Amino acid sequence: MKKIPVGILAATGIVGQRFIQLLADHPWFEITAVAASERSAGKRYADAVHWLLPTPIPERVADMTVVESRPPLDCALVFSALPSDVAREVEPAFAAAGYVVSSNASAYRQEPDVPLLIPEVNPDHLGLLPSQQKSRGWDHGCLVTNPNCSTITLVMALKPLVDAFGVEQVIVTTMQATSGAGYPGVPSLDVIDNVLPHTDGEEPKMEWEPLKLLGSLNGVEITLADLPISAHCHRVAVWDGHTEAVSVKLGRRATADELRQVLHDFRGLPQELGLPSAPERPLSVPAAENRPQPRLDRDAAGGMATAVGRIRPCPILDWKLLVVGHNTVRGAAGAAILNAELMKAQGYL
Ligand SMILES: NC(=O)c1ccc[n+]([C@@H]2O[C@H](COP(=O)([O-])OP(=O)(O)OC[C@H]3O[C@@H](n4cnc5c(N)ncnc54)[C@H](OP(=O)(O)O)[C@@H]3O)[C@@H](O)[C@H]2O)c1
C-alpha cells in the first residue's frame, strides 16, 4: 500500500517529537514535511530541535529541512501540535487549502462543527465533517481535534461506566506531568519539591470537553451530555503521565467487581477495526492497591492504554478510582494519530 504523506506542524515541540517517534515506522503514514516557527524554518530538523525522547531522531527526519507552518506543504494530512493561538489562524488555512488536519490544539475543540474525538468513545462524531466542509466551503480539507490530555485520561475511564451504569456526577483531582506544559515549560525551581496548584486553563477544559465527547450526534450538531464535573488540576514533578483521582456518582447501583469487569472488557471501534495504533485493551485494570502509578503504568500498550485502579467506595459519591494516562502519547500525538487512522478507515482520507 502506498503510504499517505503527512506533515507535522510544531514538529520541534514536545508533542511534535512524539509525532515523529510514533510515525517513524507507521504502516499507513509517512512523514514528508516538518514545520515549526520561523525561528526553526530553514534549519535541518536535528539542528532545530532540542530532542527529549530516549529513542534517536529517525534518520530520514533528522536531515529534513524545517519549513514554516503554513500551506502549501508536501503532504495530504497534517498533524498539528501548534500553540492554540497560532492554531486558530493556521489550521483553517490548511483545511481551506485541501488538507485533512488532525489537531492537538484547543483552538477549535468547542466549535460546534468540529469533531472532538476519541475513537473508542465517540467515533460517530466524525459525522459532523460533511456539514463542516459545506458550511466552511472546504472542498477536500477538514479539521478534527483531540481533547486535552487530562480530559482523554478521564473520559477513557468514564465511558464504560457511562454505558453500563450511567454517570451522574464527577469530581476529579489531577496530578499532571511537567511535560504537559511543553518545553521548557514550568521552571524546575518552581516544580521540584512542590505541587503547583494552577495549571493554566485546564480546569474549564476538563469540565466542558467530556460533555461534548459523551454527548450525542443529532443530525449536524452535538447535544452535550448532562454531567456536572468538578475538576481540580495540579502540576507535579513527574516527567510523563497524568494521574487523576476520580469520584463518581453512578446512575444505578453496582459492585466493585462489576466496575472492574466493565472497565476490563471495554473495547471500541478502533479495536474492532484493528487500527494500527489501537491498543488491544484500551484500559488496563491493575489489581494491586498501590497501582496505577505514572512510572509503572504510563507506558502500557506503548502509552496508548489508560490504567484504572484503586476502585473503592466513596462515602460522598459512589466510587473512587485512580486513573493514569500518558499525556504526550494517548493524551496528544497518539490520540491525533488514532483519529487520523479512524478517518482513513472510514473513508475521510
Ligand atoms: N505537552 C502535552 O502533554 C500536550 C498534550 C495535549 C495537547 N498539547 C497541546 O499541543 C500543543 C503543543 O504543545 P507542546 O507541549 O508540544 O509545546 P512546546 O514543547 O512548547 O512546543 C511548541 C511548538 O510550537 C512551535 N511554535 C511556537 N510558535 C509558533 C508559531 N508562531 N508558528 C509555528 N510554530 C510555532 C514551536 O516551534 P519552534 O521550536 O520553532 O519555536 C514548537 O514546535 C499545544 O497546543 C498544547 O496545548 C500538549
The ligand as a Gaussian input file, in Angstrom:
#p B3LYP/6-31G(d) Opt

LIG

0 1
 N        2.540000      18.541000      26.132000
 C        1.394000      17.855000      26.245000
 O        1.284000      16.871000      27.010000
 C        0.182000      18.252000      25.426000
 C       -0.917000      17.425000      25.495000
 C       -2.056000      17.738000      24.737000
 C       -2.061000      18.859000      23.951000
 N       -0.981000      19.677000      23.915000
 C       -1.052000      20.854000      23.022000
 O       -0.123000      20.658000      21.949000
 C        0.442000      21.907000      21.542000
 C        1.965000      21.842000      21.631000
 O        2.376000      21.581000      22.945000
 P        3.887000      21.203000      23.283000
 O        3.814000      20.651000      24.658000
 O        4.484000      20.374000      22.209000
 O        4.586000      22.657000      23.299000
 P        6.136000      23.030000      23.179000
 O        7.028000      21.932000      23.601000
 O        6.252000      24.339000      23.892000
 O        6.362000      23.289000      21.616000
 C        5.832000      24.395000      20.944000
 C        5.932000      24.146000      19.451000
 O        5.184000      25.171000      18.783000
 C        6.003000      25.757000      17.778000
 N        5.612000      27.151000      17.594000
 C        5.631000      28.146000      18.513000
 N        5.210000      29.318000      17.946000
 C        4.940000      29.020000      16.651000
 C        4.491000      29.806000      15.547000
 N        4.229000      31.109000      15.672000
 N        4.311000      29.179000      14.363000
 C        4.571000      27.867000      14.209000
 N        5.009000      27.081000      15.227000
 C        5.189000      27.653000      16.424000
 C        7.419000      25.626000      18.312000
 O        8.325000      25.736000      17.239000
 P        9.837000      26.344000      17.451000
 O       10.652000      25.226000      18.036000
 O       10.243000      26.703000      16.065000
 O        9.724000      27.512000      18.376000
 C        7.350000      24.220000      18.884000
 O        7.472000      23.276000      17.859000
 C       -0.208000      22.971000      22.426000
 O       -1.366000      23.470000      21.767000
 C       -0.617000      22.173000      23.663000
 O       -1.675000      22.778000      24.366000
 C        0.162000      19.390000      24.617000

